[in-house]
Amino acid sequence: MCEIETITKIANSIGVPPGKLNLDSEKVITRTNNNKTVSGFATILNALAQESQSEIARNSSATREINAEVYQWIEFAVLYVVPCSKDKHISQQILRDFNKLLSSKSYLVGYSITLADLAVFYTIHNLMKSLTPIEKENYLNLSRWFDHLQHMPEIRQDGEVLNFSTIYLHGWATGTHV
């Protein structure tokens, strides 16, 4: 998912207008809103969070430590996850790493959903969509986290709900056991 679409979805998730988004001559995303222009993915998300009254925005800046961690995850999403999603082997490693991380956590930062979760969710969405049901089972913790987020209407918006049901395999194993 490109940065413009990701920022638009995140803005909608936290209840603020995305403003006018475009890429400048150096391919850096810029946002103009109320005659103020900011550039850069993480900087734009920070500006959106400051404008928002949503719980997600408040969670993202609850403390300096949380704010710093959220910023790091946002940078990680745009600098590593997005480019790596174009290579199947590297993207599988990223998914394995997220799966391992989420084995002991419900959210990427702290105990509540933050902008870090949104940034990673939207940047891996197409990867998760491309996985088969069996591949999704290889990433149970990541699948649990992703499925939880996609069921929040403000995050899913008008998008489809990806299937994470393991019952899907039942149709493949129709033999009887004695």
Secondary structure, 3 states (H helix, E strand, C coil): CCHHHHHHHHHHHCCCCCCEEEECCCCCEEEEECCEEEECHHHHHHHHHHHCCCHHHHHHCCCHHHHHHHHHHHHHHHHHHHHHCCCHHHHHHHHHHHHHHCCCCCCCCCCCCCHHHHHHHHHHHHHHHHCCHHHHHHCHHHHHHHHHHHCCHHHHCCCCCCCCCHHHHHHCCCCCCC
